[in-house]
Amino acid sequence: MAMTIASVIIPRWISWNLSSTSGAPIHYTYGLHSRCSSVTGECDPFPTDDVCREDRYFCNAWRSVGFLMSFAVVLEGMTLVAFIVMLSSGVQKRTSGWKTVTVLLGLVALVQCVAMGLLAHIYEVDDRFFPGWHFDTSFILCTVSWCTQILVGGGLVASAFLLETEGGYELLPQENMMPQTEERAEGFEP
């Protein structure tokens, strides 16, 4: 969850580095909600209304990536709550709760993969990303995040099928429940 939140907040999904004629480094980065420049030393909101008027497809696609990643954070929060409930509950919740947690983990990974795929498509087809631009830290954090979720989900499924059950409560035999002889029955009132 922390990696996903960091990838949304840090404005380093796509970057471009160059040295000026004086040798000073020039660095531009695009995040899901801002664009930063080493020339101005500032980060500005992105995409701007001007960008959206010029290229509606780019703007809608970029904002969709931002929405999908924010939605992934919400789903991860739900997954965390489900995981905590599953672990802190009894045996029955654990034996059936892994299915819910696994589905949520898979859904989060799917949403992040769709967001990354859309961003990769934008990167490939949009003219503003000419040779020299590259995927940066936030893209890598997102990749590690959904890969980890798939591994954890796979681990849950594997443990559900490969590990022995916890056992839980066993019923007591009926002969131990009621007194069998007169001697044991003294003082017993049903």
Long-range contacts (C-beta under 8 A, 24 or more apart in sequence): 1-73, 1-76, 1-77, 1-80, 1-145, 3-141, 3-142, 3-144, 3-145, 3-148, 4-69, 4-72, 4-73, 4-76, 4-108, 4-112, 4-141, 4-142, 4-145, 5-73, 6-138, 6-141, 7-69, 7-137, 7-138, 7-139, 7-141, 7-142, 7-145, 8-32, 8-33, 8-66, 8-69, 8-70, 8-73, 8-138, 10-137, 10-138, 10-141, 11-35, 11-36, 11-43, 11-138, 12-136, 12-137, 12-138, 13-119, 13-135, 13-136, 13-138, 13-139, 14-119, 14-123, 14-129, 14-133, 14-134, 14-135, 14-136, 14-139, 15-133, 15-134, 15-136, 16-132, 16-133, 16-134, 17-132, 18-132, 29-136, 31-138, 32-62, 32-65, 32-66, 32-69, 32-138, 33-66, 55-126, 58-122, 58-126, 58-128, 61-118, 61-121, 61-122, 62-119, 62-122, 64-115, 64-118, 65-115, 65-118, 65-119, 65-122, 68-111, 68-112, 68-114, 68-115, 68-118, 69-112, 69-115, 69-142, 71-111, 72-108, 72-111, 72-112, 72-115, 75-104, 75-107, 75-108, 75-111, 76-108, 78-104, 79-104, 79-105, 79-108, 91-166, 91-167, 91-168, 91-169, 92-168, 94-166, 95-160, 95-165, 95-166, 98-156, 98-157, 98-159, 98-160, 99-160, 101-153, 101-156, 102-153, 102-156, 102-157, 105-149, 105-150, 105-152, 105-153, 105-156, 106-149, 106-150, 106-153, 108-146, 108-149, 109-146, 109-147, 109-149, 109-150, 109-153, 112-142, 112-145, 112-146, 112-149, 113-146, 115-142, 116-142, 116-143, 116-146
